Amino acid sequence: MKRIMLMLSAMCLLAGVSSVCAMPATEDVHTFTLKNGMKILVLEDHAIPNATLQIFFKVGSRNEYPGITGLSHFLEHMMFNGAKTYGPKMFDWVLENAGGASNAYTTENITAYQDWIPNSALELIFEMEADRMRSLTLDEKIVESERGVVLSEYTTGYENSNYERLEDQLRAVAYQAHPYRWPIIGYESDIQNWRRSDIKEYFDRYYAPNNAIAVVVGDVTLSQVNTLAEKYLEPISARAPPRPVHTREPEQRGEKRLHIQKDVSSPHILIAYHVPETGAAEYYALDLLSAVLSQGKSSRLYRALIADKPLATEVSTYMPYALDPTLFYVYAVCADGVSVKTLEKAILREIDNVAVHGVTEKELQKAQNNVVSSFYRSLETMSEKADLIGTYEIFFGGYQKLFAAPEAYRKVTATDIKTVAARYFKKINRTVGILEKSKEK
C-alpha cells in the first residue's frame, strides 16, 4: 500500500494538483446533526476556491411497490422543475449563472443530488436545496410533460441498450420477492398511470430531512456550513420515518434461465449469482474476485474468452452497492461465429475453476494493487470524495469505513476468495439470461 501511495503522490505532483489528490483522514471529516435529524458531513479541502454539496435521500426503487414503480426516478426529474422560490427550470439556470452546475442519480437504494459551485455561491446552494426540499411544486402540467420525458427514456433505453434490456429482465427472474426485481425507471404501465397525489405522498414520505444526509467538500469551513445548514435546512420539519423495507429474497434452489429475442448481430449473455449486501464482511473478497475475473488483459475471463481464443468481443463483471442482498453479474458478448452455448461453457469453466481451485497469490496481489490504486484515484476530486463519503456512510455503516477500506482489501487472502466463490458461485444460485436474434422462421 505504501508503494501505491508514493506512486500516486508522484503522479499528483507531476499533474500539479497534489492537494486535490491528497488522501483525507478520518479525523478530517467533521459531522453534526440538525435538530430535525438531518446529518451533515464536512470535509475542508482548500486546494481550489470551489466546493461540492451532495445530498443523499435514502430512497430508491427498493422503496416502491407495483403500481408506483419508477417514482423515485421520476422525483429526481421533478426536483429540477420548480419549488416555491425558484420556479420551473430555475434551479439549473440560477446555479449556472452563479458559476455552478448540478446533476443527480437514482439507484435501487438512494437518490443523490450533486451541486458543484464556486465558494462564493455556498449560501445560494443551501437556499436553493432547502427550497425544493421544503416546497416542491409538482405542477400538474409539468408532471405530465415530465411523464412524457420519462416514457421516452424508457422506450429509448430498451431500444438502444441491449445490456439494459437483458439486465432488467434477468433481475425480474432472479428475484421472486424483493423489490430489486423491477427496473429503476419503473414499469411502463406504472409510468403512464401515476397520479399527482401518488407523487406528492411519496415525496412527503421520503424527502424528509431525517431521511437524508448532506456531504460538503471543498473550500469551506465547518462553521460556515454549520451556520448555513442551521439557517436553511434545520427549519424544515422532520417527518415520521418511512417503514423499513422488510422483504427478504428467499434462497434460490435451482438454476433459472431466460431467453430474450431481439435483432442483435451477436448473442449476449448475462449470468447472475446471489451475494450478500454491500455492508457484509464478504464484500471485499467478492470485489477482489471481480477484479481477478475481469479487470485488465491478464484477468481470468479476458485471457480465456478474448486473448487465448476469440470467443467474446467483451466481458465484464459487476456487483452494485446494495442495502440488501444483491447480485454478482458476469456479462459477455459473443464473437462472430461463436454460439452462446460455447461462450457460456467457457465462462462457467473459469468460474467453476476459481470455486474449486481458488486463485494464485500473484493474482490476489495484482487484484489488490489494482483495486487499491483505483480506490485512491476515486478520491482525487472534491465531487468523488463527497460521493464516496456519502456512499460509505449509507452502505458500509459509517463514513469511517472509507478510510479503512485499503487495509480491508489487503487483509483478504486467497483462501477468502476461494471460500466466497465456492459459497456463492453455484449452479442452484445462478440465473442465466441470453439475448439473441429469434431463430423462428
VOPA-615113 format. One record per residue (C-alpha): x negated, y, z negated; residue number from 1; residue in three letters. Coordinates in nm, 4 decimals. Last residue first. Layout:
X; Y; Z; NUM; Ala $
...
***
This chain:
3.8794; -1.8902; 3.9317; 441; Lys $
3.8036; -1.8855; 3.5597; 440; Glu $
3.4404; -1.8441; 3.4618; 439; Lys $
3.5019; -1.5100; 3.2900; 438; Ser $
3.1898; -1.2989; 3.2547; 437; Lys $
3.0175; -1.3239; 2.9214; 436; Glu $
3.0295; -1.2141; 2.5588; 435; Leu $
2.9440; -1.4838; 2.3068; 434; Ile $
3.0007; -1.4635; 1.9312; 433; Gly $
2.8602; -1.7121; 1.6824; 432; Val $
2.9670; -1.7061; 1.3174; 431; Thr $
2.7410; -1.8545; 1.0540; 430; Arg $
2.7690; -1.9963; 0.7034; 429; Asn $
2.8515; -2.3585; 0.7945; 428; Ile $
2.5473; -2.3651; 1.0264; 427; Lys $
2.3147; -2.2497; 0.7520; 426; Lys $
2.0933; -1.9418; 0.7483; 425; Phe $
2.1987; -1.8309; 0.3991; 424; Tyr $
2.0208; -2.0478; 0.1429; 423; Arg $
1.7405; -2.1796; 0.3628; 422; Ala $
1.6529; -1.8313; 0.4861; 421; Ala $
1.6775; -1.6921; 0.1327; 420; Val $
1.4405; -1.9577; -0.0033; 419; Thr $
1.1922; -1.9343; 0.2856; 418; Lys $
1.1663; -1.5608; 0.2290; 417; Ile $
1.1117; -1.5997; -0.1452; 416; Asp $
0.8480; -1.8676; -0.0836; 415; Thr $
0.6575; -1.6315; 0.1438; 414; Ala $
0.6483; -1.3917; -0.1490; 413; Thr $
0.8259; -1.0604; -0.2105; 412; Val $
0.6390; -0.8422; -0.4623; 411; Lys $
0.5147; -0.6027; -0.1934; 410; Arg $
0.8690; -0.5203; -0.0846; 409; Tyr $
0.9663; -0.4290; -0.4415; 408; Ala $
0.6471; -0.2229; -0.4705; 407; Glu $
0.7467; -0.0157; -0.1680; 406; Pro $
1.1062; 0.0192; -0.3024; 405; Ala $
1.0229; 0.1543; -0.6498; 404; Ala $
1.0558; 0.5176; -0.5436; 403; Phe $
1.3953; 0.4591; -0.3867; 402; Leu $
1.5121; 0.2624; -0.6930; 401; Lys $
1.5162; 0.5921; -0.8861; 400; Gln $
1.8048; 0.7079; -0.6624; 399; Tyr $
2.0368; 0.4776; -0.8560; 398; Gly $
2.2337; 0.1547; -0.8201; 397; Gly $
2.0985; 0.0412; -0.4854; 396; Phe $
2.3888; 0.1369; -0.2592; 395; Phe $
2.5066; 0.4749; -0.3878; 394; Ile $
2.1971; 0.6381; -0.5389; 393; Glu $
1.9741; 0.4630; -0.2859; 392; Tyr $
2.1711; 0.6060; 0.0051; 391; Thr $
2.1858; 0.9524; -0.1489; 390; Gly $
1.8086; 0.9681; -0.1916; 389; Ile $
1.7674; 0.8183; 0.1560; 388; Leu $
1.9847; 1.0793; 0.3270; 387; Asp $
1.8266; 1.3696; 0.1424; 386; Ala $
1.4740; 1.2494; 0.2214; 385; Lys $
1.5627; 1.1988; 0.5864; 384; Glu $
1.7011; 1.5504; 0.6105; 383; Ser $
1.3983; 1.7037; 0.4429; 382; Met $
1.1674; 1.5292; 0.6866; 381; Thr $
0.8847; 1.2770; 0.6442; 380; Glu $
1.0669; 1.0308; 0.4202; 379; Leu $
1.1527; 0.7765; 0.6900; 378; Ser $
0.7832; 0.7563; 0.7756; 377; Arg $
0.7200; 0.6202; 0.4267; 376; Tyr $
0.9752; 0.3415; 0.4739; 375; Phe $
0.8461; 0.2638; 0.8228; 374; Ser $
0.4992; 0.2082; 0.6760; 373; Ser $
0.6499; -0.0114; 0.4023; 372; Val $
0.8369; -0.2174; 0.6613; 371; Val $
0.5385; -0.2570; 0.8920; 370; Asn $
0.2888; -0.3446; 0.6188; 369; Asn $
0.5322; -0.5863; 0.4519; 368; Gln $
0.6116; -0.7550; 0.7826; 367; Ala $
0.2423; -0.7917; 0.8660; 366; Lys $
0.1698; -0.9324; 0.5200; 365; Gln $
0.4527; -1.1837; 0.5488; 364; Leu $
0.3481; -1.2954; 0.8962; 363; Glu $
-0.0109; -1.3474; 0.7784; 362; Lys $
0.1093; -1.5364; 0.4705; 361; Glu $
0.2946; -1.7713; 0.7043; 360; Thr $
0.6722; -1.8019; 0.7144; 359; Val $
0.9091; -2.0726; 0.5898; 358; Gly $
0.9082; -2.4348; 0.7043; 357; His $
1.2747; -2.5359; 0.6836; 356; Val $
1.4603; -2.2020; 0.6872; 355; Ala $
1.1982; -2.0427; 0.9116; 354; Val $
1.2221; -2.3306; 1.1616; 353; Asn $
1.6012; -2.3155; 1.1507; 352; Asp $
1.5891; -1.9531; 1.2638; 351; Ile $
1.3449; -2.0309; 1.5452; 350; Glu $
1.5478; -2.3268; 1.6716; 349; Arg $
1.8685; -2.1268; 1.6353; 348; Leu $
1.7392; -1.8636; 1.8761; 347; Ile $
1.6208; -2.1197; 2.1326; 346; Ala $
1.9496; -2.3113; 2.1185; 345; Lys $
2.1466; -1.9898; 2.1657; 344; Glu $
1.9387; -1.8919; 2.4689; 343; Leu $
1.9944; -2.2263; 2.6396; 342; Thr $
2.3691; -2.2130; 2.5741; 341; Lys $
2.3819; -1.8540; 2.6991; 340; Val $
2.2504; -1.9761; 3.0313; 339; Ser $
1.9365; -1.8205; 3.1756; 338; Val $
1.9489; -1.7152; 3.5416; 337; Gly $
1.8607; -1.3539; 3.4724; 336; Asp $
1.7580; -1.3004; 3.1098; 335; Ala $
2.0237; -1.3486; 2.8462; 334; Cys $
2.0946; -1.0682; 2.5980; 333; Val $
2.0194; -1.1132; 2.2283; 332; Ala $
2.1585; -1.0232; 1.8853; 331; Tyr $
2.0932; -1.1687; 1.5389; 330; Val $
2.3080; -1.0143; 1.2644; 329; Tyr $
2.2903; -1.0517; 0.8843; 328; Phe $
2.6402; -0.9963; 0.7492; 327; Leu $
2.7752; -0.8327; 0.4326; 326; Thr $
2.8530; -0.8991; 0.0681; 325; Pro $
2.9972; -0.5780; -0.0784; 324; Asp $
2.8529; -0.2273; -0.1146; 323; Leu $
2.6797; -0.2546; 0.2221; 322; Ala $
2.3728; -0.1170; 0.3974; 321; Tyr $
2.3583; -0.2919; 0.7329; 320; Pro $
2.1503; -0.6005; 0.8237; 319; Met $
2.0108; -0.6138; 1.1771; 318; Tyr $
1.8175; -0.8453; 1.4038; 317; Thr $
1.7045; -0.7774; 1.7591; 316; Ser $
1.6516; -0.9394; 2.0979; 315; Val $
1.6230; -0.8006; 2.4478; 314; Glu $
1.5786; -0.9283; 2.8036; 313; Thr $
1.6154; -1.2896; 2.6965; 312; Ala $
1.4917; -1.6334; 2.8070; 311; Leu $
1.1683; -1.5127; 2.9660; 310; Pro $
0.9491; -1.7775; 2.8009; 309; Lys $
0.6422; -1.7002; 2.5898; 308; Asp $
0.6879; -1.3238; 2.5639; 307; Ala $
1.0670; -1.2851; 2.5707; 306; Ile $
1.2521; -1.5524; 2.3745; 305; Leu $
0.9927; -1.7263; 2.1574; 304; Ala $
0.7491; -1.4372; 2.1197; 303; Arg $
1.0206; -1.1787; 2.0618; 302; Tyr $
1.2070; -1.4105; 1.8242; 301; Leu $
0.9124; -1.4821; 1.5973; 300; Arg $
0.7675; -1.1309; 1.5889; 299; Ser $
0.4377; -1.0570; 1.7672; 298; Ser $
0.5988; -0.8058; 2.0016; 297; Lys $
0.7362; -0.5966; 1.7190; 296; Gly $
1.0054; -0.6380; 1.4585; 295; Gln $
1.2351; -0.9311; 1.5406; 294; Ser $
1.2111; -1.2349; 1.3156; 293; Leu $
0.9436; -1.1310; 1.0687; 292; Val $
1.1091; -0.7891; 1.0305; 291; Ala $
1.4488; -0.9466; 0.9594; 290; Ser $
1.2844; -1.1739; 0.7038; 289; Leu $
1.1412; -0.8632; 0.5386; 288; Leu $
1.4926; -0.7243; 0.5022; 287; Asp $
1.6147; -1.0573; 0.3655; 286; Leu $
1.3364; -1.0680; 0.1064; 285; Ala $
1.4095; -0.7077; 0.0057; 284; Tyr $
1.7841; -0.7661; -0.0315; 283; Tyr $
1.7528; -1.0798; -0.2448; 282; Glu $
1.7951; -0.8917; -0.5749; 281; Ala $
2.1384; -0.7672; -0.4704; 280; Ala $
2.2041; -0.3948; -0.4233; 279; Gly $
2.2514; -0.4273; -0.0491; 278; Thr $
2.5327; -0.6826; -0.0694; 277; Glu $
2.4677; -1.0544; -0.0304; 276; Pro $
2.4456; -1.2491; 0.2986; 275; Val $
2.6994; -1.4043; 0.5379; 274; His $
2.5315; -1.5059; 0.8644; 273; Tyr $
2.6004; -1.3508; 1.2043; 272; Ala $
2.5048; -1.4617; 1.5556; 271; Ile $
2.5583; -1.2281; 1.8509; 270; Leu $
2.5136; -1.3482; 2.2092; 269; Ile $
2.5311; -1.1512; 2.5321; 268; His $
2.5787; -1.3036; 2.8780; 267; Pro $
2.4284; -1.1295; 3.1823; 266; Ser $
2.5749; -0.9023; 3.4515; 265; Ser $
2.8839; -0.8226; 3.2485; 264; Val $
3.2494; -0.8214; 3.3595; 263; Asp $
3.4034; -0.9061; 3.0245; 262; Lys $
3.5317; -1.2240; 2.8633; 261; Gln $
3.4935; -1.2817; 2.4919; 260; Ile $
3.4153; -1.6193; 2.3363; 259; His $
3.4402; -1.6844; 1.9632; 258; Leu $
3.2806; -1.9330; 1.7280; 257; Arg $
3.3080; -2.0114; 1.3578; 256; Lys $
3.0767; -2.2533; 1.1773; 255; Glu $
3.2231; -2.4133; 0.8674; 254; Gly $
3.2921; -2.3560; 0.5017; 253; Arg $
3.2754; -1.9784; 0.4673; 252; Gln $
3.2946; -1.8742; 0.1023; 251; Glu $
3.5902; -1.6478; 0.0396; 250; Pro $
3.5382; -1.2737; 0.1042; 249; Glu $
3.6006; -1.0680; -0.2061; 248; Arg $
3.8862; -0.8212; -0.2332; 247; Thr $
3.8511; -0.5847; -0.5316; 246; His $
3.8064; -0.2495; -0.3586; 245; Val $
3.8309; -0.0110; -0.6514; 244; Pro $
4.1489; 0.1949; -0.7005; 243; Arg $
4.0817; 0.5619; -0.6467; 242; Pro $
3.9681; 0.7687; -0.9474; 241; Pro $
4.2353; 1.0147; -1.0680; 240; Ala $
4.1411; 1.3582; -0.9463; 239; Arg $
3.8815; 1.6185; -1.0388; 238; Ala $
3.9700; 1.9791; -0.9742; 237; Ser $
3.7582; 2.2023; -0.7539; 236; Ile $
3.6268; 2.4828; -0.9808; 235; Pro $
3.2892; 2.2992; -1.0063; 234; Glu $
3.2110; 2.3214; -0.6353; 233; Leu $
3.1769; 2.6942; -0.5650; 232; Tyr $
3.0330; 2.8735; -0.8688; 231; Lys $
2.8981; 2.5739; -1.0609; 230; Glu $
2.7332; 2.4373; -0.7473; 229; Ala $
2.5895; 2.7796; -0.6648; 228; Leu $
2.4352; 2.8281; -1.0092; 227; Thr $
2.2956; 2.4763; -1.0275; 226; Asn $
2.1519; 2.5020; -0.6769; 225; Val $
1.9701; 2.8232; -0.7600; 224; Gln $
1.8516; 2.6895; -1.0974; 223; Ser $
1.7089; 2.3764; -0.9327; 222; Leu $
1.5130; 2.5885; -0.6895; 221; Thr $
1.5413; 2.5883; -0.3130; 220; Val $
1.3107; 2.5433; -0.0158; 219; Asp $
1.4289; 2.1944; 0.0651; 218; Gly $
1.6414; 1.9035; -0.0433; 217; Val $
1.9978; 1.9182; -0.1780; 216; Val $
2.1929; 1.5970; -0.2390; 215; Val $
2.5635; 1.6010; -0.3197; 214; Ala $
2.7622; 1.3148; -0.4703; 213; Ile $
3.1273; 1.2372; -0.4187; 212; Ala $
3.4275; 1.0621; -0.5769; 211; Asn $
3.4365; 1.2969; -0.8783; 210; Asn $
3.4515; 1.5905; -0.6369; 209; Pro $
3.7664; 1.4476; -0.4751; 208; Ala $
3.7902; 1.3652; -0.1076; 207; Tyr $
3.9164; 1.0113; -0.1733; 206; Tyr $
4.2759; 1.0328; -0.2955; 205; Arg $
4.3687; 1.3759; -0.1653; 204; Asp $
4.2272; 1.2980; 0.1784; 203; Phe $
4.4121; 0.9658; 0.1995; 202; Tyr $
4.7403; 1.1288; 0.0980; 201; Glu $
4.6903; 1.4069; 0.3524; 200; Lys $
4.6103; 1.1592; 0.6326; 199; Ile $
4.9122; 0.9418; 0.5592; 198; Asp $
5.1351; 1.2538; 0.5351; 197; Ser $
5.0105; 1.3663; 0.8773; 196; Arg $
5.1376; 1.0387; 1.0155; 195; Arg $
4.9155; 0.7673; 1.1547; 194; Trp $
5.0703; 0.5951; 1.4598; 193; Asn $
4.8365; 0.6097; 1.7574; 192; Gln $
4.5231; 0.5474; 1.5521; 191; Ile $
4.6972; 0.2494; 1.3907; 190; Asp $
4.7848; 0.0988; 1.7295; 189; Ser $
4.4248; 0.1423; 1.8487; 188; Glu $
4.2771; -0.0355; 1.5470; 187; Tyr $
4.0270; 0.1596; 1.3414; 186; Gly $
3.7125; 0.3577; 1.4260; 185; Ile $
3.5246; 0.1707; 1.1543; 184; Ile $
3.6282; -0.1607; 1.3094; 183; Pro $
3.8227; -0.4166; 1.1027; 182; Trp $
3.6772; -0.7192; 0.9220; 181; Arg $
3.4807; -0.5198; 0.6642; 180; Tyr $
3.8190; -0.5075; 0.4912; 179; Pro $
3.7534; -0.8499; 0.3310; 178; His $
3.9931; -1.1386; 0.3902; 177; Ala $
3.9089; -1.3534; 0.6942; 176; Gln $
3.5682; -1.2087; 0.7706; 175; Tyr $
3.3530; -1.3787; 1.0371; 174; Ala $
3.6381; -1.3666; 1.2900; 173; Val $
3.7213; -0.9954; 1.2725; 172; Ala $
3.3498; -0.9272; 1.2355; 171; Arg $
3.2886; -1.1025; 1.5697; 170; Leu $
3.5473; -0.8828; 1.7398; 169; Gln $
3.3800; -0.5619; 1.6272; 168; Asp $
3.0315; -0.6936; 1.7034; 167; Glu $
3.1153; -0.8033; 2.0584; 166; Leu $
3.2941; -0.4838; 2.1541; 165; Arg $
3.0200; -0.2696; 2.0061; 164; Glu $
2.7481; -0.4738; 2.1763; 163; Tyr $
2.9047; -0.4458; 2.5196; 162; Asn $
2.9236; -0.0709; 2.4821; 161; Ser $
3.0722; 0.1284; 2.7688; 160; Asn $
3.4348; 0.0169; 2.7947; 159; Glu $
3.4831; -0.0621; 2.4275; 158; Tyr $
3.3328; 0.2658; 2.3177; 157; Gly $
3.5152; 0.4626; 2.5867; 156; Thr $
3.8548; 0.3351; 2.4731; 155; Thr $
3.7952; 0.4073; 2.1041; 154; Tyr $
3.6308; 0.7418; 2.1708; 153; Glu $
3.9287; 0.8413; 2.3882; 152; Ser $
4.1622; 0.7404; 2.1065; 151; Leu $
3.9503; 0.9547; 1.8734; 150; Val $
3.9816; 1.2605; 2.0979; 149; Val $
4.3561; 1.2066; 2.1403; 148; Gly $
4.4022; 1.1915; 1.7641; 147; Arg $
4.2022; 1.5149; 1.7477; 146; Glu $
4.4680; 1.6933; 1.9507; 145; Ser $
4.7498; 1.5438; 1.7463; 144; Glu $
4.5851; 1.6422; 1.4168; 143; Val $
4.5113; 1.9865; 1.5594; 142; Ile $
4.8791; 2.0395; 1.6359; 141; Lys $
4.9841; 1.9187; 1.2898; 140; Glu $
4.7346; 2.1395; 1.1015; 139; Asp $
4.5354; 1.9308; 0.8547; 138; Leu $
4.4325; 2.2438; 0.6591; 137; Thr $
4.1505; 2.1203; 0.4328; 136; Leu $
4.1801; 2.3122; 0.1057; 135; Ser $
3.9400; 2.2088; -0.1679; 134; Arg $
3.6804; 2.0031; 0.0179; 133; Met $
3.7004; 2.2315; 0.3210; 132; Arg $
3.6404; 2.5470; 0.1199; 131; Asp $
3.3805; 2.3924; -0.1108; 130; Ala $
3.1689; 2.2964; 0.1905; 129; Glu $
3.1955; 2.6506; 0.3279; 128; Met $
3.1039; 2.8222; 0.0008; 127; Glu $
2.8091; 2.5903; -0.0613; 126; Phe $
2.6942; 2.6484; 0.2973; 125; Ile $
2.7086; 3.0257; 0.2581; 124; Leu $
2.5135; 3.0230; -0.0677; 123; Glu $
2.2226; 2.8427; 0.0991; 122; Leu $
2.2229; 3.0555; 0.4141; 121; Ala $
1.8975; 3.2415; 0.3392; 120; Ser $
1.7287; 2.9057; 0.2815; 119; Asn $
1.7556; 2.8398; 0.6554; 118; Pro $
2.0133; 2.5649; 0.7032; 117; Ile $
2.0674; 2.1987; 0.7873; 116; Trp $
2.4039; 2.0530; 0.6823; 115; Asp $
2.4882; 1.6826; 0.6695; 114; Gln $
2.8265; 1.5344; 0.5820; 113; Tyr $
2.8472; 1.1678; 0.4807; 112; Ala $
3.1405; 0.9242; 0.4820; 111; Thr $
3.0747; 0.6019; 0.2934; 110; Ile $
3.1266; 0.2249; 0.2880; 109; Asn $
3.2265; 0.0878; 0.6287; 108; Glu $
3.0376; 0.3751; 0.7860; 107; Thr $
3.1228; 0.7340; 0.8755; 106; Thr $
2.8827; 0.9995; 0.9991; 105; Tyr $
2.8488; 1.3761; 0.9871; 104; Ala $
2.6628; 1.6620; 1.1536; 103; Asn $
2.5706; 2.0205; 1.0864; 102; Ser $
2.3560; 2.3079; 1.2101; 101; Ala $
2.2077; 2.6277; 1.0725; 100; Gly $
2.0816; 2.9639; 1.1964; 99; Gly $
2.3551; 3.1744; 1.0363; 98; Ala $
2.5346; 3.1923; 1.3705; 97; Asn $
2.5193; 2.8118; 1.3817; 96; Glu $
2.6907; 2.7879; 1.0439; 95; Leu $
2.9672; 3.0292; 1.1400; 94; Val $
3.0420; 2.8462; 1.4664; 93; Trp $
3.0121; 2.4992; 1.3146; 92; Asp $
3.2637; 2.5695; 1.0394; 91; Phe $
3.4827; 2.7982; 1.2499; 90; Met $
3.6280; 2.5271; 1.4762; 89; Lys $
3.9730; 2.5753; 1.3187; 88; Pro $
3.9745; 2.8145; 1.0218; 87; Gly $
3.7176; 2.9026; 0.7572; 86; Tyr $
3.8972; 3.0411; 0.4540; 85; Thr $
4.1834; 2.7933; 0.4053; 84; Lys $
4.0389; 2.4986; 0.5980; 83; Ala $
3.9862; 2.4222; 0.9657; 82; Gly $
3.8912; 2.1559; 1.2121; 81; Asn $
3.5444; 2.0344; 1.1138; 80; Phe $
3.6734; 1.8184; 0.8260; 79; Met $
3.9268; 1.6792; 1.0727; 78; Met $
3.6675; 1.4743; 1.2588; 77; His $
3.5347; 1.3073; 0.9429; 76; Glu $
3.8986; 1.2611; 0.8450; 75; Leu $
3.9427; 1.0447; 1.1545; 74; Phe $
3.6514; 0.8207; 1.0572; 73; His $
3.8005; 0.7546; 0.7148; 72; Ser $
4.1464; 0.7143; 0.8678; 71; Leu $
4.0348; 0.4362; 1.1034; 70; Gly $
4.2664; 0.1686; 0.9655; 69; Thr $
4.5907; 0.3165; 0.8292; 68; Ile $
4.8420; 0.0433; 0.9108; 67; Gly $
4.6243; -0.2448; 0.8014; 66; Pro $
4.4232; -0.1344; 0.4954; 65; Tyr $
4.1565; 0.1252; 0.4304; 64; Glu $
3.8910; 0.1529; 0.1590; 63; Asn $
3.6480; -0.0751; 0.3468; 62; Arg $
3.6673; 0.1734; 0.6385; 61; Ser $
3.4738; 0.4281; 0.4396; 60; Gly $
3.4991; 0.6256; 0.1172; 59; Val $
3.2472; 0.7223; -0.1463; 58; Lys $
3.2047; 1.0768; -0.0178; 57; Phe $
2.8411; 1.1685; 0.0395; 56; Phe $
2.7495; 1.5350; 0.0657; 55; Ile $
2.4203; 1.6321; 0.2273; 54; Gln $
2.2671; 1.9762; 0.1909; 53; Leu $
1.9462; 2.0460; 0.3793; 52; Thr $
1.6990; 2.3260; 0.3242; 51; Ala $
1.4738; 2.5571; 0.5197; 50; Asn $
1.1945; 2.8028; 0.4409; 49; Pro $
0.9178; 2.5493; 0.5220; 48; Ile $
0.6993; 2.3319; 0.2987; 47; Ala $
0.8820; 2.4336; -0.0182; 46; His $
1.0371; 2.0981; -0.1022; 45; Asp $
1.2492; 2.1008; -0.4194; 44; Glu $
1.4520; 1.7826; -0.4615; 43; Leu $
1.7980; 1.8252; -0.6096; 42; Val $
2.0666; 1.5680; -0.6917; 41; Leu $
2.4206; 1.6823; -0.7754; 40; Ile $
2.6843; 1.4574; -0.9339; 39; Lys $
3.0504; 1.5604; -0.9128; 38; Met $
3.2444; 1.4772; -1.2297; 37; Gly $
3.4674; 1.7855; -1.2505; 36; Asn $
3.2470; 1.9355; -1.5246; 35; Lys $
2.9505; 1.9234; -1.2877; 34; Leu $
2.6802; 1.6604; -1.3190; 33; Thr $
2.3086; 1.7344; -1.3107; 32; Phe $
2.0137; 1.5765; -1.1383; 31; Thr $
1.6495; 1.6595; -1.0714; 30; His $
1.4330; 1.4668; -0.8256; 29; Val $
1.0613; 1.5393; -0.8624; 28; Asp $
1.0379; 1.2991; -1.1576; 27; Glu $
1.0971; 1.0035; -0.9277; 26; Thr $
0.8063; 1.1009; -0.7052; 25; Ala $
0.8002; 1.2709; -0.3657; 24; Pro $
0.5953; 1.1324; -0.0763; 23; Met $
0.4242; 1.4131; 0.1084; 22; Ala $
0.5080; 1.4217; 0.4788; 21; Cys $
0.6521; 1.7724; 0.4672; 20; Val $
0.3530; 1.8946; 0.2655; 19; Ser $
0.1091; 1.7414; 0.5128; 18; Ser $
0.2642; 1.9050; 0.8170; 17; Val $
-0.0368; 1.9964; 1.0297; 16; Gly $
0.0043; 1.6962; 1.2566; 15; Ala $
-0.3534; 1.5860; 1.1893; 14; Leu $
-0.2867; 1.6272; 0.8181; 13; Leu $
0.0282; 1.4134; 0.8446; 12; Cys $
-0.1516; 1.1347; 1.0263; 11; Met $
-0.4298; 1.1352; 0.7672; 10; Ala $
-0.1752; 1.1193; 0.4845; 9; Ser $
-0.0043; 0.8296; 0.6613; 8; Leu $
-0.3282; 0.6359; 0.6877; 7; Met $
-0.4117; 0.7024; 0.3229; 6; Leu $
-0.0627; 0.5858; 0.2160; 5; Met $
-0.0960; 0.2689; 0.4240; 4; Ile $
-0.4351; 0.1903; 0.2671; 3; Arg $
-0.2900; 0.2380; -0.0825; 2; Lys $
0.0000; 0.0000; 0.0000; 1; Met $
***
